[in-house]
Amino acid sequence: MKAVLFDMFGVIARVQSPESQAVLERTAGGERDRFWEAYWSQRAPYDRGDVTGPAYWKGVCAALGIPFDARLTDDLIAADLASWSEVDQRSVDLLRTLAGRGITCGLLSNIPEELAVRYETSQPWLEHFSVVGFSCRIGSAKPEPAAYQWCVRELGLPPEEILFVDDRAENVRAAQELGLQGHVFTSPSELQAALLTTLKAASQ
């Protein structure tokens, strides 16, 4: 293993909390299950950068039958960005440790442009990544093969020398099908132990 390719949400950044989800639900109004069905069913084009934030939320509101206006759009975008903005400091510390040991680190994240900009302007630890694959800028999102292939090309390494870490098993399987090593993330401490074992084996 010569590089670790990280997912962001669910690994370094936290997934939406129940509290942040409730803020989104209240902002949109309507029935909870219908809201999340509309939210996720239209998310992939937004993550890939095919549509802007206002266009995405216009589609969500249309699916819910909610009147659409600029103020509601701004409120929904703000609530959405806030819901994905909490970082796990333990994972950030692990990232810094790996970078300090000379391990090449890359990032592959399904993320819309507005959220990518928010992270770039607020999270200095992004500088530890030699390759940053934001789906909104590379035109493909996990588990699409093109997303992993873009990162492999940018890292300049054979796939088998890259360990991909994600909290979703289907994303890890997609990476493994392309020849990458894979690890399903459960906690920073568990990942650290797995990485130390891998690095020790590689040095023998």
C-alpha positions in Angstrom: 0.0 0.0 0.0 1.4 3.4 -1.1 -1.7 5.6 -0.8 -4.9 5.8 1.2 -7.9 7.2 -0.7 -10.5 8.5 1.8 -14.2 9.1 1.5 -15.2 12.2 3.4 -18.7 12.0 4.7 -19.0 9.2 7.3 -15.2 8.9 7.6 -13.6 12.3 8.1 -16.8 14.5 8.2 -19.9 13.2 10.0 -23.1 12.3 8.3 -26.2 14.4 9.0 -27.3 14.3 12.6 -31.0 13.8 13.6 -31.0 17.5 14.7 -29.7 18.8 11.4 -32.1 16.6 9.5 -35.0 18.0 11.6 -33.9 21.6 10.6 -34.1 20.6 6.9 -37.5 19.0 7.4 -38.9 22.1 9.2 -37.4 24.4 6.6 -39.0 22.5 3.7 -42.2 21.7 5.5 -44.4 18.7 4.6 -44.1 15.1 5.5 -40.8 13.7 6.6 -40.6 10.5 4.6 -41.7 12.3 1.4 -39.0 15.0 2.0 -36.2 12.5 2.2 -37.4 10.5 -0.8 -37.3 13.7 -2.9 -34.0 14.8 -1.3 -32.1 11.6 -2.2 -33.9 10.7 -5.5 -32.5 13.9 -7.1 -29.2 14.1 -5.3 -26.9 12.4 -7.8 -27.0 15.1 -10.5 -26.4 17.7 -7.8 -23.4 15.8 -6.5 -22.0 15.3 -10.0 -22.3 19.1 -10.7 -24.9 18.6 -13.4 -27.2 21.0 -11.6 -26.8 24.0 -9.3 -28.1 24.2 -5.7 -31.1 26.3 -6.7 -32.0 23.9 -9.5 -31.6 20.9 -7.2 -33.9 22.4 -4.6 -36.4 23.6 -7.2 -36.7 19.9 -8.2 -37.1 18.8 -4.6 -39.8 21.4 -3.9 -41.6 20.4 -7.1 -41.6 16.8 -6.1 -43.1 17.8 -2.7 -45.6 20.3 -4.2 -44.0 23.1 -2.2 -44.1 26.7 -3.6 -40.6 27.6 -4.7 -39.0 31.0 -4.1 -35.5 32.5 -3.7 -35.8 32.9 0.1 -36.8 29.3 0.6 -33.9 28.2 -1.7 -31.4 30.2 0.3 -32.7 28.7 3.6 -32.6 25.2 2.3 -29.1 25.5 0.9 -27.9 27.0 4.2 -29.6 24.2 6.2 -28.2 21.5 3.9 -24.6 22.9 4.1 -24.8 23.1 7.9 -26.0 19.5 8.1 -22.9 18.2 6.4 -20.3 20.4 8.1 -19.4 18.6 11.3 -15.9 17.1 11.3 -14.6 14.1 13.3 -11.4 15.4 14.8 -10.1 11.9 15.5 -10.2 11.2 11.7 -8.5 14.5 11.0 -5.7 13.6 13.5 -5.3 10.2 11.8 -5.0 11.9 8.4 -2.3 14.2 9.7 -0.4 11.2 11.2 -0.5 9.4 7.9 0.6 12.5 5.9 3.4 13.0 8.5 4.7 9.4 7.9 4.9 10.1 4.2 1.8 8.2 3.1 0.2 9.6 0.1 -3.4 10.6 0.9 -6.3 11.2 -1.6 -9.9 12.2 -1.2 -12.9 11.0 -3.2 -16.2 12.6 -2.1 -19.7 12.8 -3.4 -20.2 16.5 -2.8 -22.0 19.4 -4.5 -20.2 22.6 -5.4 -21.5 24.8 -2.6 -20.4 22.3 0.0 -17.0 21.8 -1.7 -16.4 25.5 -1.5 -17.4 25.6 2.2 -14.9 22.9 3.0 -12.1 24.5 1.0 -12.6 27.8 2.8 -12.9 26.4 6.3 -10.9 23.2 6.6 -7.1 23.6 6.3 -6.6 19.8 6.7 -7.6 19.5 3.0 -4.0 20.4 2.3 -2.9 17.0 3.4 -4.5 15.4 0.3 -2.3 15.3 -2.8 -5.4 14.4 -4.9 -8.9 15.8 -4.2 -11.7 14.2 -6.2 -14.9 16.2 -5.6 -17.7 14.6 -7.6 -19.0 18.0 -8.6 -15.7 18.7 -10.4 -14.8 15.4 -11.9 -18.2 14.7 -13.3 -18.8 11.3 -11.7 -19.8 10.1 -8.3 -19.3 6.9 -6.3 -20.0 4.1 -7.0 -19.5 5.0 -10.7 -16.3 3.4 -11.9 -15.2 6.7 -13.5 -14.9 8.3 -10.1 -12.3 5.8 -8.8 -10.5 5.7 -12.2 -10.1 9.5 -12.0 -8.4 9.2 -8.6 -6.2 6.3 -9.7 -4.9 8.3 -12.7 -4.3 11.4 -10.5 -2.5 9.4 -7.8 -0.3 7.8 -10.5 -0.2 4.4 -8.8 -1.4 0.9 -9.7 -4.8 0.3 -8.2 -3.6 -2.5 -6.0 -1.3 -0.1 -4.2 -4.2 2.2 -3.2 -6.4 1.5 -0.2 -9.9 3.0 -0.5 -11.7 3.8 2.8 -15.5 4.4 2.8 -18.3 3.8 5.3 -20.5 2.4 2.7 -19.8 -1.3 1.7 -21.2 -0.8 -1.8 -18.7 1.9 -2.5 -15.8 -0.2 -1.2 -17.0 -3.1 -3.4 -17.0 -0.9 -6.5 -13.4 0.2 -5.8 -12.3 -3.4 -5.2 -13.9 -4.4 -8.6 -11.4 -2.0 -10.2 -8.4 -3.5 -8.4 -8.1 -1.2 -5.4 -7.8 -2.5 -1.9 -10.8 -1.7 0.2 -11.7 -1.0 3.8 -15.2 -0.4 5.2 -14.9 2.3 7.8 -16.5 1.9 11.3 -14.4 4.2 13.5 -11.1 6.1 13.4 -9.5 3.8 16.0 -10.4 0.7 14.0 -9.1 2.2 10.8 -5.9 3.2 12.5 -5.3 -0.3 13.8 -6.0 -1.7 10.3 -3.6 0.7 8.7 -0.9 0.0 11.2 -1.2 -3.7 10.5 -1.1 -3.1 6.7 1.9 -0.9 7.0 3.8 -3.3 9.3 3.1 -6.2 6.8 4.3 -4.1 3.9 7.6 -3.3 5.7 8.5 -7.0 6.4 
